[in-house]
Amino acid sequence: MKDTIDTEGIFKLPPQSQTMEKLVLGALMLDADAITEIADFLKPNMLYKPAHEKIYSAILHLYNQSEPIDCATVMDTLKKKGTLTEEGAGVYLVELTNLIASSANIVYHARIIQQNWIKRSLITIASKIQMEAYDDTSDCIEVLGLASTEIDRLNGSIESGERSYSDIVYKTVDNLKEATKHDYKTGTQIYLSAFDRHTLGYQDSDLVIIAARPGMGKTAFIVQSAKRQAENALPVGIISLEMSAEQLVQRVFSNDLRIDITSLKKGGLKKHQWETLDSRTKSIADMPVLICDNGGLTINQIVAIAKKWKLKYGIKILYIDYIQLISSDSYSKNGNREQEISAISRRLKQLAKELNIPVIALSQLSRAVEQRGDKRPMLSDLRESGAIEQDADMVIFLYRDEYYGIENDKDGGSTQNVCEIIIAKYRNGEPAIIKTEFYPENFYFSDKGTNNIMQSEPQGKLVPMKEAIDKDSNYIPF
């Protein structure tokens, strides 16, 4: 990073401390084991002086090769790598070791080096954002997304990812105990009991893809899920790239009141239906739901919106309708659309982890489904990208025989109002087909009558922890 000039025209050095860099390098050559204390967070590019960066790179190379670390071995490594160009380098290495008597404070010194690098990086990012902001041709939302992406990248580069194993164990047990209070639902429920029982709900940091051919009920499925979650005081975010916010709210009312959407749109309601609508309006309006219906959003814009919602409103789940309508910021007319969708799906998975919430994205299916006798979707039908399947923690298909005019299933049962929720991929569980009732006229899903999972279930009833303890006098808590 170059020297900068402040508002008064005075040259200023970027944040750095060559003294701390010398102390760390001297300590590493004095005590070979000291590298284990800092190797996970101090990277070579964090040192300001180029010569110091080369020396530290040589030390890390020796460490990774399980070779001894001292003045002689570092000198030899620098020569072999062709990075030793200055005369008197050997004398300089010896001088570094003479600066310090102990490596006791190496972590403290290394953290100062890291903090100075973070400040320099922030200055660079700020300059880049400033240039973009001054550009009249740039879109302000894209600039905001760029700023967010750059800060996220910086955050990711300084986190070692180290966590205490014991903390993870105790947190896992606490989560399991908490789950017993909710009938073993550990994640975000959609309030269809068969689905929630099998999946335990959508899990935090998961990317869930819901795909189906047009008319199967994809949007209806997420609208009802979002409505029921919001009714249970769960803040929900919805990014709709296809439907307007007003159309989504119409579906909420149709689902809530069980009124035919056509009658609702035309205002052809009976007196008691108008009265019911009026009585429910405030409750629906007060639900913690956020909707963005801007068309043509890029992935960076979506990330920026989601992060703002998380920070300001604490959303617990994000729905996106739908993935093929998202634009990549780097996309060009000559670009590969499959590669673009791959980049988008990876970013959505990263977003789910960053916000630690489930991200639910709708997806289209290819027309290959229509060419088969059995039109139930398969993973290979996901449109435009196999990366969607790879990045997703769960892939769900919606399928209705009734849509194709099939009146009876293979067992002879009626297919009227039957929708299959096909869990085709489940990273943390078993695939399954879950039958529900679906009423397309008012976008309503129900467990009633068909809440069976077409898969063998474990024998025996799950028992909450307290009840299990009461029944077992030999139980000894750990």
N, C-alpha and C positions, 0 to 999 in steps of 0.2 A: 504494500500500500504506500502511495506516494505521500510526501509531506503536504499538508494543507495550509491554506491561508485563511485566517479568520476575517471577520468583518472590518477590522482595522488595518488589514493589509500586512499583518505580522505572520511570518512562517511559524507553523506549529507542528511539532512531531505528533504522529498518531500515538494513542495510548500504548505504552510498552515499558518494559523494565529489563534492560540487558543484564543488570546486576543479578536479578532473580534467575535469569536464564543461565548465567555462569554458575550460580550456586547449585542449581539443579544438575547441570551437566557434571560439575565437579563431584557432587555427591554420588552420582550414578557410577562414575569411574572409581570412586573410593570404596563404595559398597555395592557389589554386583547384585545383591538381593533387593536393593532399593527400587529397582525398576518395576517389581511386582506391585508396588504401592500406587504407581501412577500410569502404568501402561494402558489401562482401560479408558482413561479420560484425556490424557495429554497426547495430542497428535503432533507430528513434526511441523505441519504448517502453522501451528499456533505460536511457534517461536518467531520473533520479529527479525532477528539478524540472520541472513542467509547462511552464514558459516555455522551458526548454532543449529539451524534446521538440519544441515548436512550431518553434523556430529550426532545429533539425537537420532536421526534416521539410521546411522551406522550402529548406534547402541541398540535400537529396536531390532535391527537385523540380527545382531549377535544373540539377543534375547530369544528371538523366534527360532533361531537355529540351535538353541541350548548351548551356546558357546560362552566361554568366560568373557567378562567385561572388565577391561582396564585400559590404561593409556595405550599400551602396545597393540592390543587387539583392535581397538577403535582406529588407531593409526593405520594398521594393516588393511582394515575393511575400507577405509576411505581411499586408500591407494588402489585397491582392487576394483572399486566402483568408479574410479576415475574422477572422483569429486575433490581430490586433494590437489589444489592448484597454487595455494599460497605457501611461500617459503616460511619456515619457522613454525609450521603447524604442530610439529611434535612438541616444541617448547610451549606452545599455547595450551595444549592439552594438559601438560604437567602443571602449568600455572593455574589451570582451572581446579585441579585437585588440591593445590596448595591454598585455595581460597577458603576451604571449609574443613572442619575437623570431624564432622559427624553428619550423617544423613537423617538425623532425627526429625528435622523440620521439612523434609522434602515435599510432603503432601501439601503443606501450607504454601510453600514457595511455588509449587506447580500450579496450585489453584489461582495464584495471582497472575501467573503467565496466561492461564486459560481465560481469566476475567478480562485481561487486556486484549486478548484476541477477540473475545466476544464484542467488546467495545469497538474495535477496529472493524469487525464484520458489520455491526450495526451502522457505523458511519458509511460503509460502502453501500449497504442496502438503502439507507436513507438518500444517498446521492442518486442511486439508480431510480428510486421512486420519484424523487424530485424531478429528474429529467423527464420521466414519463408523464408526470403531472403537468409539466410545462408544455408538453406536446399537444397542440390543438387537435391532432387527429386521433389521439388515444381516447378510449372509453373509460370513464371514471370508475365504473364497476370492475372492469378488467384490471385497472391499476390497483384497486383495492384487493382484488384476488391475487395479483402478483405480490403485493406487500404481505398478504397472509401466507402465501406459499413460501416466500423467502424466509419469513420468521419461523415458519414450521420447519423448514430445512435446517435453519440454524439451531432450533431447539433439538431436533433429532440428532445433530452432530455432537451435542454436548452431553447427551444423556447416555450413561453407560449401560442402562438397563438392568443394573444389579439390584436384586431384591432379596430380602432376608427369607430364606427357606422356611424358617419357623413362622414368620409372619404370614406367609402364603398358606401354610397348613392351618393355622388358627382361623384365618379369614375364610378358608374353604369350609371348615367345620361350622363356623358361625352362619355361613350362607345356607348350609344344609339344614341346620336347625331352624333358621328363619323360614325355609321353604315348607316345613311341616305345618306352619300356620296358614299356608295358602294351598293346601292339598297338593303339596310337592310341586307347585309351579314356581320355578326359580327365575323365570324371565318375565317379559312383558306379555301378558295374555291378550288374546283376541276375543275371548269370551264365547268361543265355541268349544264346549267341554271336551269333546273327543279330540280335537286338534290340540288343545292346551294340555290334555292329559298325556298325549303321545310325545309332544315336543317340549313340554315344560315351559312353553312360551318362547317368544323371540329373546335370544340372549344378547346382552350388551356386547358391543364391538363386532356383532355379526352382520354380514351383508346377506340379505335374503332377496332372491329373485323370484318374482311371481309372473309366470308367463302363460299365455293362452291365445288362441285365435280370437279375432274380433267377435264380440257378442256373447262370450262365455261368462262374463261377469267380473273381469279383473278389477276395474275401477270400483264397482259395487262392493267387492270384497274388502278393499282397503278403506273405502268410505265408512262401511259399517264397523270395521275394526277400529278406525280412528275415533269414530263417534263413541263407541263403548269405552274405549280407553279414556277419552276426555270426560265422559260421565263419571269415571272413577278417579277424577282429579289428576290425570296424567297429562302433562303438557305435550301436545302433538304438533309437529310441523308437517305441512303438505306443500310440496312444490309440484304444481300442475302445469305441464308444458303443452297439454292438449286442450283440456276443458277450462272454462272460465271459473272464477270463484263462485259466481252466481249459480252456475250449473251444478257445481259440487254441493252448494247449500240446498238447492232444490232436491238433490238426491238424499241429503241428510233428512229433510222434512218427509220425503216420500217413504224412506226407510223407517223413520221414527213413528210416523202416524199410520203406516201401512196403507197409504193412499196411492192409487195408480198415478204414475208420473204424468201421464197424458192429461188426466183430469186436473191435476195440480197446476200444470203449466197453463191450461186454458181457463183456470179459475172456476171450473165447473164443480165446485164442492157444495155439499149440502150444509144446512145451517149448523148441525152438530159438528160437522167436520171443520167448519170455519171457527167454531168456538174452541174446538180442541187445538187447532193450529195457533189461535191467539194465546191459549193458556200455556202452550209449550214454547212460544217464541223466546221469552226471556231466558228460560233454562238452556235452550240451544245457543242463544246469543252469548251466554255467560261461560260456555265451555272453553277451556284453555286450548284453543286451536288457532294456529297461525297458517295462513294460506298465501302463497305467492303464485300468481298465475301469469307472470311475464313469459311470453313466448321467446324462443330462440336463445335461451340462457346457455352460456358456456359452462364447462365443468368448474372453472375457477370462480365464476359468479355464484354457482350453486354452493360451493365450499364456503365462500364468504358469507352468504345468506345463512347457511346452517350454523356457522360458528357464531354469528351475531345472535341468532335465536337461542343457541345454547348458553351464551354468556348472559344475555339480557333476560331471557324468559325461562331458561332451564329446561328446554325440551328434552323429553325422555325417549322419543322415537321420531324418525324422519321417514316420510313417504315421498317417493319420486315417481311421477307418471308422465312419460316413461323414458327409458334409457336411450332408445334410438333417436329421440328428439333432442338430446343433449349434444351441443357442439364442443369440439375440442378447440382450445385456444390456438393450437398450432396447426389446425386443419387447413388445407388448401384444396382447391378444386382438383388438383392432380394427385391429391393424397390418397392413401389406401384407407377406405372406410372401416375395414375390419381392424386394422391397426389402431385407428382412432377409437373405436368402441372398446378395444382391449385396454387402451390407456385410460379411458373413462371408467371402466369397471374396476381397474386397479386403484384409481383415485377414490372411488366410492368406498372400497374396502378400507383404504387408509383413513378416510374420513370417519368411518364407523369406529375404528380403533382410537383415533385422536379424540373424538367426542365421547367415547365409551357408551354409545347408544346403538340400538339396532337401526340399520338403514335398510328400508324396504323399497326396492326398485322394481317397477313393472317392466316387462319386456315383450316384444313381439316374437312370434314364431314364424318360421319360413312356411311357404305354401306347400312344402313337401308333405305336410300332414294331410292335406286334402287328397293326395294321390294314393293314399294307402287304404286298404279295407278297414283296418282298425285305426281309427283316427285319433286315438289317445296319443298325446305328445310324448316325445322322447328327448333326452338331453341333446341329441344331435340336431334337433329342430330349432334350437335357440338361434335366432337370426343374427347373422353377420359376425359372430365371434365365439370361438370355443373358449376364449379367455373368460367370458362371463361365467361359464360352468366352473372353470378353474378357480376364479376369485371368490365365488359365492360359497358361503357356509351352508346355505340351504337353497335348493331350487324347488319351487312349487309350481305344478301345472293345474289349471282348472279345466275340467272336461265335463260336457253334458251330452249323453246319447240323444236326449230329446231334441237338441239343436239340429241334429242330422236326421230327424224324423224316425229314429229308432224307438219303438214303443215299449219294447220289453228287453231286459238285460238277458245275459246268458243263462241265468237261473229262472227266467220266466217272470221276474218281478217287473212292475211298472217303472218306467223311467221318468214319469211325469214329475217335474219339479225336483229331480235328483241331480245334484252336482257332486262330482268326485274331486276331492282335493288330493292331488297326487304328489306326494313328497318323493321326488325322484332322486334327489341328493340330500343327504343329511350328514354333515361332517361329524356331528357329535351324537348320532343316534342311527336308528334303522329306518330305511325307506318304508313307506306305507301308502295305502290308499284309504282316505277317510271320506265316508259318504255324509253329505249334508242335504238339507232341503234348500232350494233356492227359488225365489219368486221374482222373476225378472221385471214384472210390472211395477214393483216397488223396491227392487234392489235389496231384498231381505233374505239373509241366510239364517237357517235354524237347525239346531240339533234334533229337533223333535222327530221321532219316528225312525231316523236313519243315522243316529250318532254312533254307528259301529265302525270300528277300525278293521279293515279286511286284512288282519294279520294276527298271529297268535300273541296273546298277552301273558305276562307272568301270572302264575297262579297265586292266589292269596291277596288279601286287602292290605294296602299300605296303611300303616298306623302312625299317627303323630308321635313324637318322641315322648311326651309326658305320659300318654296312654300306654306306650310300650314299657316305660319305666314302672308305672303302677302295676302292670301285669307281671313284671319280672322282679321278684324280690331280691334276686341275686345280682341285679344291675349295679355296677360300680362306676360312677362317672369319672372321666379322665380329666 
